[in-house]
Amino acid sequence: MEAALIGYAPGVWDLFHIGHLNILRQARRRCDRLVAGVVSDELAGRVKGRRPVIPLAERLEIVRSMRHVDDVVVETHEDKLRTWRQVGFHVVFKGDDWKGTPTWENLERRFADVGVDVVYFPYTVHTSSTLLRGALELMQFPVPLHREGDEEQDMSQQQPAVQN
């Protein structure tokens, strides 16, 4: 009896969009079981220099509810081989915007040593969390995006969304 092929799709999954859906959909087609890694707020802050807009609990619920995803794990460390030892995946999926980067070239070599394949999917150029976040930051919010949710806001001083 052949063992099930386990795939792993790591990401922050912030501001979930069609590019994220495409990666999860394509990944699921290439494995028997798909585990999605959701990067913690703290790790995203360390690695990307900013925390996600959407809190971890909500990102977990969004990714977990995708029919393409069988399970989710929280990534709290940068070492993907440590995650591999915990999850036991056979193939890792990533957007091709990461292909050729020093980080992923190193990971490809390290994964090859333990028999894990790395598969890249086309990056969705017209939609990305970075573009969405940039558009949100151009809008005038009463609290900067990196502070939202840190404290309760007094909505009585806010300008109405629709003006007469």
MORA-V241953 format. One record per backbone hydrogen bond with DSSP energy under -0.5 kcal/mol. NH is the residue of the N-H (numbers start at 1). CO is the residue of the C=O. Records with the same first field share a line. If there is no record, write none. Layout:
NH=CO / CO
//
This chain:
6=4
7=5 / 33
8=91
9=35
10=8 / 93
11=37
20=17
21=17
22=18
23=19
24=20
25=21
26=22
27=23
28=24
29=25
30=26 / 27
31=28
32=5
33=5
35=7 / 33
36=71
37=9
38=36 / 73
39=11 / 37
40=75
44=40
45=41
46=42
47=43
48=44
49=44 / 45
50=44
58=55
59=55
60=56
61=57
62=58
63=59
64=60
65=61
66=63
69=66
70=34
71=34
73=36
75=38 / 73
76=74
80=78
83=79
84=80
85=81
86=82
87=83
88=84
90=6
91=6
92=117
93=8
94=119
96=121
98=95
101=98
105=101
106=102
107=103
108=104
109=105
110=106
111=107
112=108
113=109
114=110 / 111
115=112
116=111
117=90
119=92
121=94
125=123
127=124
132=128
133=129
134=130
135=131
136=132
137=133
138=134
139=135 / 136
141=139
147=144
148=144
150=147
155=153
157=154
158=155
163=161
//
